[in-house]
Amino acid sequence: MRLNEFDDSLSRADLDNLEVFADKVFGKVGIDVNFTRHFLDRVNDERNIKQITKGELTRLFKQEAKRWAKPIARLGPDAEGTMKDLQTQINLPFVLVWDHNNQELDLIAKTVMRKKDFKTRNTEFPVESITEGDSAPGAGAIHHSEIAPTLQKLEQKLGIPLMKNALGSVGKKEFSGDIDIAVQLTKEEQDDFQAKLQSTPGLTFVQKTGVFITSADIVGYDDSKQADGKQRTGKVQIDFMPGDIEFMKHYYHSPHSKDMSQDGRSSNYKGVHRNLMVSSMIDKIDVNSSDETTPDGRPLEIERWMFSPTQGMVRVIRRPVEKKNGTGYTKANTNEVIKGPFKNPSDWAKILKLDNADDLYSFESLYAAAKKNYPSDLVQKVVSDFKSNPTIVKQGIPDEVKDDVK
């Protein structure tokens, strides 16, 4: 090894700049990227044989976000995974932590290493070439009129219901960029399901991460129907998401657009606006803090509600984590679940002090319910929290709350 092989080591400032870039590319799915102190040590470690460069890490985050941003976000809090660049042999293990203050997922980059045969039991997210496309190569948008025939044909081949288990905004706006389907699978059943997908005619790409990513031929594809800003190719990405089907349909609910409304209800905003409004509301409901605090002012105990993408609503006691040397507290917290999980919208409505589950339909219905049922000072706190959320700032603050609540 040459003496100057590690002369171009990365500095803290380099990582800070990289973090800004990573936040930008992962921000579209509500993920904020952070690096541990150990990461800086390991990125400059001689065991990498060849120095890991800022350019290599920039490329890794760019390609990971392009290909895997949505599947990584769907892993949810407390999940772990590994980013892998098969070209540079860089491996980056990470953990997802829910940031309650900002109502977003923090992706904590724990360490990094250049190693050819890196082994891990966690979900891997590999990227390989600089020209790599989206998650499902060649996939584009699908028109709402094409969704039913496409899914019905796959239902016949796979032998499971798909149309009624579609998630999010599928069929609720004119065009969808992809289709998310909830499937009930045990871990033991997932390998067989992957094999079934791979042998299914009409599915031209199958990749398993935390979800099963596929590319499907669109049945009844109409090239005359074109979406502004969205590519149309005759194929659509379909993601099969294992989990609790009914809960996922509630959690990933998205309201209809006005031109697609079927029951008179609609929204000008996305499902993410609805979910983050729920999070802002639950953040302010029935919070009990201890009088004793840490040196930086955090209560030693907080009893509160949380809204989780894996558990629904849970009542927890949050405590700061003590440092191993016993000299104080880290910035991390632990959450001890004392009630729940509650996965039914009727329970959510009761916890949030709404009239009924219909109030959970959209951002607009939640905002109206808050103004009706909450004291004005509580509404102000909820709206302030909602408007300051980085994801809402990027997606667009709703017109209803652009001005301060009076």
N, C-alpha and C positions, 0 to 999 in steps of 0.2 A: 504494500500500500504506500502510495506517495505521501510525503510529509504534508503537502498542501491539499490533499484530497478533501479535507474537511474545512478548508479555509473559508468557504462560502457558506458557513453555517447560518441558520435562520435566527433572527433576533425576535424579541418580544414585539417590537414594532411591526416586523414582518407578519407575525401571527395576528396582530390586531387588524392589519390591512386585509389579511386573508379572511378573517372573521366577518368583516364588513361585506366582502364579496359573497361568502357562503350564506350570510343572512339574506342577501338580496335574492339569490337563486332559490333558496328554500323557503323564503317568506311567502311565496304564493300558496303554500299548503299550511301556513301557520306555524312554521318551525323556526326557532332561533338557535343558532349554532354557537357553542362555547367550547373553548379548549382548556383542559386541565393544565396545571403547572407541570405535571409529569410529561405531558405531550411535548412541551418544548425541549425537555431533556432528551426524550426518546427520538425526536426528529433529527437531532444532531449526534446521535449515538454512533460510535464506530462500528457497532454490530450491523449496521445497515450496509456495510462494505462500500457503498457509493452514497454520497450525500443526497438526502431527499431535498429537492428544491421547492421553492415557492411556486414555480411554474407547474411542477408536477402535481402539487396539492391543489392549485387553482383548477387545473384541468380535471382532477379527480372530482372535486365538488361540482364543477360544471356538468360533467357527464352523469354523475350520480343523480343530481337534481333533474336533469333532462329525462333520464330513464326510470328512476326509482322514487322520485319525490312522493308521489301519492301512496305507493305501497309502504314506504317507510313511515309516513304519517299515520297510516292505518294500524301500525303495530300498537300504538297507544302508549300511555305512560308505563314506566318500569320495564319496558321491553328492551332487549339488547340485540345488536346486529353488527355486521362487519362490512364496511365498504372495501371492495377489492378492485384494484386496477390490474388486470391480467397482462397488460402490456409492460408496465413498469414494475410489477410485482410488489406494489405498495398495498399494505393492509391497514385499515383504520377501524378498530373496534369502537363502538359507541353505545351509549345508553340513552333512552328517552325519559325525560323527567318533566312532569307537569309543573309549569310556572304559574302558580295561582295568582300572583300579583298582576301579571300581564295576560293571563288567560290564554296561554299558548304552550306548545310543546318545546322544551329545550332539548336539543341534541347535543349531548356532552361527548366530545371527542376525547376518549380516555387515553389513548396511546396511538402510536403509529410505528410501523416497521416495514422494511423492505425484505421480504422473504418469499421464496418461490413456492414452497409447499406449506403455507400457513394453514394450520388446522384449527377449527372452531366448531362448537356445537350450536352456535347461534345462527340465525338466518343470514345468509350471505347475499350481497348486492353487487354482482360483478359488472364491470364495464371493460371494454376491450380496445375499441379503436376510436380515434378522434372524430371519425365521420359517423359514428353510431347514431341512430335515429331515436325515435321515441320508444316507449316500452314495447309496443307491438309494431314492428316494422311494416310500413305500407298502410297502416290503418288511418282512417279519417273520420269525419263526422257522419252521423246518420240522421235522416229526416224522421220525424215522429211517425209518419205513415208507414215507414219501413221496419219499425221496431217489432211490432206484433208478428208479422210473417217471419222475420229473422229468428226471433226467439221461439216461436211455435215449431219451426222446423228442427231447431236444436233440442227442444223438449222431447220430440218424438225419438230422436237419436240417443239422448242421454237418459231418458226415462225419469226425469225429475221436473217439478214445476219451476219455471223461470220467470215468466211474465209477472206473476203475482208477487214474486220476491225481488223485483227490481228495486233498487235503492235510489235515493236522492232525487234528481230532477229528470230522470228518465221518463219520457213521454209527457212531461209537464211544460216543455217549451218546444219551439219548432225544430231545433236541431240539438242533438247531444253529441259532445266530443267523444264520449265512450259510454259503456253500459256497465253498471255495477250490479251484481247479483249476489244475494245472500244464499249460502248453502249450508245445510246442517251436516257436518262431517266430524267424526272423531279423528284423532290423530292416526289411528290404525287404518282408517278408511282413505286417507288422503293419497297414499301412493297408488292405490287402485283407481281412484278418481282421476289422478294425473294420467295414468295409462289409458283410461277411457277417453279422456280429452284428446290425447295424442293419436288415437285410432279413429277419431270421429271425422268423417268427410266434411269439408267446409270450414274446418279449423286449420289454419295454415301456420300457426305459431302457438306454442304452449311453453310458458315459463313459470316455474313455481318459486315464489318467495314467501312472504307472509300471506299472499293471495295467489290465485292461479290466473296469470295474465295470458290472454289468448287473442288471436286475430281471426275474425269470422267473416265469411262472405255475406254481404247484405242481400237478402232475398227481396226481389222486386226493386232493385236499385234503379233510381230515376235520375239520370245525369242532368236533367233539366232543372232539378231542384238544387240550387247552390246556396251555400251559407257564406255570408260576408265574414271574411277573416278566418274561415275554417276550411281546410282542405277536404275535398270529397274524393274518395279513391275506389269506392265499391266494396271496401272492407271497413270493419269497425272493431275497435278494441273492446273485448268483453272481459271484465275482471270478476272471477268467482271468489267470493269472500267467505271463508268458513267462520261460523259463529252462531250465536243465538239469533235466529232469523227474525222473530217478532221484535226483539229489542233493537236490532240493527235497523229495522224498518222505521222504528220510532226515532232513534238517535240520528240517523242519516236522512230524516225527512227533509224534503224541500218543497216549498209551496209552488202552485201553478203560476205561470206567467198569465197576464190578463187575457191574451188571445187564445190560451189553452185551457181556461177555467171550465170545469165541468159541473160545479155546484154553486157558482156565484162567488166563490172565494178565490182570491188571487193575491199576488204580492209583486211589488216592484223590485224586490231584493232576493238575494240568494239564501240557500239553506244555512250558509255560514253566518249570515247576519242573525238568523233566528237562533242558532246554537250559542253564539257569543252573547246575545242578549239574555238568554237563559243563564249563562255563566255569570254575567254581570249582576243579574238579579239574585241568584243564589249566593253570590259572594257577600251580599249585604243583609241576608235574612238570618235572624236568630244567631248572631255571633256573640260568643261569651269569651272574654279574654281575662287571664289572670292579672293581678296587680303587679306581680314580680316579673321583671324583664331581664333580658341579656344586656351586656354592656352597650350593644348597639341599638337598644330600645325595643327589641322584639319580645312579646310576651312569652313566658316560659311554657304556657299552655293556652291554646285556643280551641274551643269547641265550636264546630261550624259544619255547614253542609258543603259538599263538593259535587260537581257534575263531571262524570268520568265517561270516556268513550268505550270503556270496557265494562263498567259496573253500573252505569246510570247514576242515580243520586245516592250518596252515602253520607252518614253523619260521622265525623271523625274528631279525634283529639290530635291536634298538631303540636309537636314539640321540636325545638331546635336540637340538632345532633351535637353532642359534646365532642370536643377534640380528644383524640386518643391519649394525649399527654395530660389531660385533665386541667388544662389552663384556660378553658373557655369553651366557646361554641363555634362550630363551622357555620357556613351560610346555608347548609342543607337542613332539611326538616324531615321528620318522620310523621306519618299519618296512621293513627290507630283507629280502625273502623269500629264504631260502637253501635251503629244502626244501619240496616240495609244489607245488601243493595236493594234499591227500589228501581225497577226497570219499566214500570207501567206509567203511561202518561197521566192517568187519573191520580196516581200517587204524586207525580211531579207537580201537578196542579195544586194539590193540597199543601205540599211543602212550600211552594212558591206563593201561597195565599192567593191563588187565582180563583175565578168562579168555577171553571171546569176545564177539561182537557182541550176544548176547542180554542181556548186562549193561547195554546201552544202552536197554533198553525203557522204563524209567520212573525217577522219582526213587528209589523204593524199591529197585529192582534196582541202581542205581548206588551208593546208600548202603551196601547190603549188600556189594557188591563192594569198595568202598573199605575197609570195616572188615575184610574178609577179606585184602586184598592190600597194604594200606598200613600203615606203622608208626603207632602210636597218635597220635604227635605230628603226623604229616602229616594224619591224619583230623581232628584238632582244628582245624588250620589251614584245611582245606577247608570244614568245617562252619561255622566262624566267618565265613569269607568269604561263604559262601552265605547265612547268616542275616542278614548285614548289608546284603545287596543291597537297594536301595530297592524294586525290583519285587517281590521275595519278601516284603518287609515289607507291601506293599500287598495282594498276592495272598493272603497267609497263610503263616506259617512252619509247615512240616509238624510234626505231633505228635512224630515220631521224633527231631527235633533241637531241640525247644523247650528242653529242658534241656541243659546243657553236656555234651559227650562226656567220659566218664570214662576 
